[in-house]
Amino acid sequence: MKTSTSSSSPASMRTEPTRMPPKSSSWPKTVVCKWLNLNNPESYCDRNTGNFGVIQRRKSCSDKDGSVLTSSELSGGWLVESCESLERPCFGKEMPVCSSHAVEGLRVFVGTWNVGGRPPHGDLGLRDWLISTPSPDIYVLGFQEIVPLNAGNVLGPEDRGPANRWLALIRRMLNPEMPNPCSCASGDLDRGSIKPRVSFSDLLSLELEERDDDGHGSAGQEMYFLASSKQMVGIFLCVWVRAGIADAITSLKVSCVGRGIMGYMGNKGSISMSMTLHGTSFCFVCTHLASGERDGDEIRRNSDVMEIIKRTKFLHSHRTNAARTPETILKHDKIIWLGDLNYRLMASNSIETQALLQRNNWLALLERDQLLIEQRDGGVFAGWEEGRISFPPTYKYKANSDIYAVNPAKSREKRRIPAWCDRILWRGKGMKQMWYVRGESRFSDHRPVYSLFSVQLNQEVETSNGSSAGSSSWGKVQAEELFLVARTQSCMEASRY
């Protein structure tokens, strides 16, 4: 049975106490909740200022009506969560308009990386991946396989230790002038020494001490806050925003869709985050789609995409006077889809493929790319855009090397043909991709991929017809949601006997 490694991650800003293994009677409940995707563990963020940091999620089978968790009730860490039926009331106070370049030409950095089930070590360098000039306003970072995809992680309780380590490493890279409250040296990530739990107030006071009124650090560098982070088995998505726009982020919501075992477990699937900035709705979708190089596997991946779009719901609260926000992915103004999409090259001779790789003939190889073929034929991602790919295939590499793991078709080992598995696509007006490249870290058998977007925000919340941008039928109680909740409650009752 899997035991959480959270207590051995001192560099994480939030150190959880050691958890005891769950009783055997809790396993049916855990498996059923994960199968129905209703357990949906809490999301994390840095602070709760006004509407910033209030994370809504789909109702869990463990929720109780009337419960809402606020920063004053936290014993430590950054957890800020509310039930779908509860939302902080709006008192008519308008959000402050951000300074500098917040409204026009918003810069959004997007990165995706399959890390092969390995937790990060303290010496792992992210500078070449994360540092960009000019500095982005928003960082959207998606990971796949942050934990090994074994039965314990897929069916058992969430192991948040690796996610906490990634957050600590990213924070240290984005905010180099901010002292780490855990006072962790880089080696502490590996040694696993236990540090005191850091409270929300301690974290906030440290940040306030280190920045001036404009949100800049002691060296004049503007700081970044964690707007939200979410894990589903091995998929992990985190969004960071610079201090100058943090207070203008509203309507943060998270939705997860499992597409793994039986079509519902979280070893494959998506995490989607919805948020609004100055009347412009954003949706970030981090996915890990079906794997496989056999003919027809691309159809399974197409099906994953369609099911994720269909099943992702950002439920709207009935108890709020705030502006209504989109409930589905495609209703958002700006959408970015990132992750290990797992599309491969159409079956071809491995010797010929190796020759094209040696000549860096990416154009010839891309003619066999399943995603481009399926998109061109209308099988998936109709109306979406992807930048020109001018970098080598991102998968699969031999361990700690720059050599592709290409196995002959007659080999006893699983056939591997290099492919552009890791991709970033977008949809929406006013979005311009500045660059689309890959990193060269040898940390896993995938190479990280990242992109920078320049995004024009909507000048008005209301569209010309007087309705909210991207809205249609708001406030509906979905029959599917009622069915799943009722079904889960029934399963929970049965598991007691």
Secondary structure, DSSP 4 states (H G I P E B T S, - for coil): -----GGG-TTSSSPPPPPPPPPTTHHHHHHHHHHHT---PPPB-S--BTTBT-EEEPPPTT--TT-EE-GGG-SSS-B-EE-TT--PPP-SPPPPPP-TTSSSSEEEEEEEEE-TTPPPPTT---HHHH--SSPPSEEEEEEE-SS---HHHHHS----HHHHHHHHHHHHHH-TTSPPTT---TTHHHH----PPPPHHHHHHHHHHHS-TTSB-TTSPBPEEEEEEEEETTEEEEEEEEHHHHTTEEEEEEEEEE-SGGGTSTTSEEEEEEEEETTEEEEEEEEE-----STTHHHHHHHHHHHHHHH---PPPSS--SPP--SSGGGSSEEEEEEE----BPS--HHHHHHHHHTT-HHHHHTTBHHHHHHHTTSS-TT-B-PPP-S---B-B-TTSS-B----TTSSSPP---B--EEEEEESTTEEEEEEEE----SSSB--EEEEEEEPPPS-SB-TTSSBTT--S-S---HHHHHHHHHHHHHHHHHT-
